[in-house]
Amino acid sequence: MKVVLITYMGGPSKLSEIRDYLYRLFSDKDMIDMKVSYLLQKFIAKVVSFVRTPLVKKHYEEIGGSPVVKNVLELSKLVEKALSIKTVAGMLYSKPFLEDSSKVMRELNPDEVFVVSLYPQYSHSTVGASFKKVKEFLKGFTLKFVNSWHLNPFYLEWIRENIRTSLKGLSCEDTVILFSAHSLPVYMVEKYKDPYPKQVEETARFVMKEFPEFRWKLAYQSKLGPVKWLSPSVEEALLEVKKEGYKNVVFFPISFVCEHLETLYEIDVEYKKLAEKLSLRLFRTPLDHTSENLVKAIVSEVKSVMTS
């Protein structure tokens, strides 16, 4: 018996889950290494989650709650249908927890488990953290991992089809395509020699081969805390677009495959307000997690590791 395990960071499906979600996230040294002992980081995570929960709760309320877990489960079902192989989803920091999903896998007792993260670009803090826990929870099983799929042709076409829709009626003289990716602390990129920034840029460059007449930029979002993060930030990129005289920004969140807080609030609310202040028109490309091309991308990657 073969089984596919899809991993993701997750998100709070209910407002009551926010504090627990934040605590799990901030206490994980693979995600955020505060350069303190494990016990001290857990204590700091408890304080941070307590302080940030009221603010984050307002953001979730404004977007009507996070659909991320629902979206991941829907995508998993589509992958299962396309592959005709049992597919299970497990989240790092929210229900259904990866640990619980691993218990389901043990009950299934598969001969092989094919593990794929919904983060196309590899980072130690996302894909690496997920795979590390999968190895812990499923010790003794035959595991095959999809390490990255940032240049998968179906994935690239999925991005292009979404951008094409947003570009309708816009001229290259007035428009910039802005790719945003979730940022990482620079010290973690250097510590793990993380390929994430390079892979994000490679994805953008391959996508843009179809739109050579358009100017494009890559920026990073969701930085937190006083340490140095990958740059430029989205705020800096938007200011640059304004200075260069462009009027329109087609915004694609390149490191995500489904909607969640960073797209529905950070981009659609906060960055849209900034764009309006700068007299820029922001067209945010939606993330269709049910797209045939996205499903084909994941399916083709699983099939690839099956034969490896």
Secondary structure, DSSP 8 states (H G I E B T S, - for coil): -EEEEEEE----SSGGGHHHHHHHHHH-TTT---SS-HHHHHHHHHHHHHHHHHHHHHHHHHTTS--HHHHHHHHHHHHHHHHTSEEEEEESSSSSBHHHHHHHHHHH--SEEEEEES-SS--IIIIIHHHHHHHHHTTTS-EEEE---TT-HHHHHHHHHHHHHHHTT--TTTEEEEEEEE--BHHHHHHTT--HHHHHHHHHHHHGGG-TTSEEEEEEE---SSS-BSSSBHHHHHHHHHHTT--EEEEEETT-SS--HIIIIIIIIIIHHHHHHTT-EEEE----TT-HHHHHHHHHHHHHHHT-
